[in-house]
């Protein structure tokens, strides 16, 4: 059975009851806007509601789901028809809204399953009725000179947005709206701006070049030789799907082992060849994979599975805001603790870090952000944002750090991976919710994440995804889990 019921959610929500009841009523309700109604926006709105703040939720699409809402043959949305999660649902779920755990059905679910889960979550916590769909934010402006600012370090923020005309089912016509808010949470995701690497000699290539955001139907590659550039989740999955139709698939990946000991021959399984980083397209249009690989094939199609840049189209020179989001750098600055704008913490960001378990990570980020909205309005003995000078220094140091991995590079500023667990407990401490139950929950997440990751990484990239034939049952109290094989075929 699926335990993602209202009863289960209510039981988990009781963990927060003590702290919530201890807070005094807010005499002056805050006006808070949430940009985006995907996974980050929904959980941020839920936690605002739990703390007595009714958010204005602005969502550009006509329906809930964000990136998980699949549109057939779309060339601008990263979800494709055959996608299944590479994390089990028992790990992906919000802490307040458990999912799966029966030990009998597939833990690795479809994009439609995830969309339905988010829809149930929004309905269960009363978020769905607050979403203003078809609302595209066009302008964000920080009002530093507004007379109504009670605290100049926490300025009000004006948003301007358009309503209507974004979905074929919703009719046409647009109307402009605007409002001023005490705080704004940006939850617009980071899958809107495809990032494409520069490959020397690309002008010599005469075939088709596309980005994975355009991918949907593997059958269109029938009889072709295809190169997938990038071997992370999307690259491996696309190579596997396409290999069922193409004549040959090359998966170019920086983690490919040195091929010198193989006399320069690619590592191969079936018709998928695992090769090193693509270094050049030669004048005869063949592809070079560096000095350790002797294979220089002709290919028909190159698919860049190279991720996305951060993009905030509503922040510009008129925003009265210093924010750097340079394409290719994948580094947003200046940020304090990768959550708050270092100078103006009334502007917060949920979901910038990557290589994390997203939904529960967003949940703890939102807890931390909302906890600071209450400081100064309600008495609080907990953690508080430091003063401006400390925030700016920390933000500068973080932007120069290159992320937690040594030696670090600017593109990894928001990478976490195995470092995410310490970040989770840190955000929980900020929010005052880091109790024994939370620590056990995070540790269980860590162990499931490590197990599923080891299962996935032990397989040939682009090969059979047998790790997805498992069903997980978590045991938070004992910080462990059980895994059961799933017999039915994953289609």
PyMOL commands that set and color helices and strands:
alter all, ss='L'
color gray80, all
select helices_A, chain A and resi 6-22+39-50+66-68+89-92+111-124+128-130+202-204+212-214+218-221+233-243+260-262+358-374+388-401+410-412+417-431+436-457+466-468
alter helices_A, ss='H'
color red, helices_A
select strands_A, chain A and resi 32-35+56-58+131-132+135-143+156-163+175-181+183-186+193-194+208-211+225-229+248-252+267-269+272-275+280-281+287-288+301-304+308-309+324-325+332-333+335-336+340-341+347-349+470-475+480-485
alter strands_A, ss='S'
color yellow, strands_A
deselect
rebuild
show_as cartoon
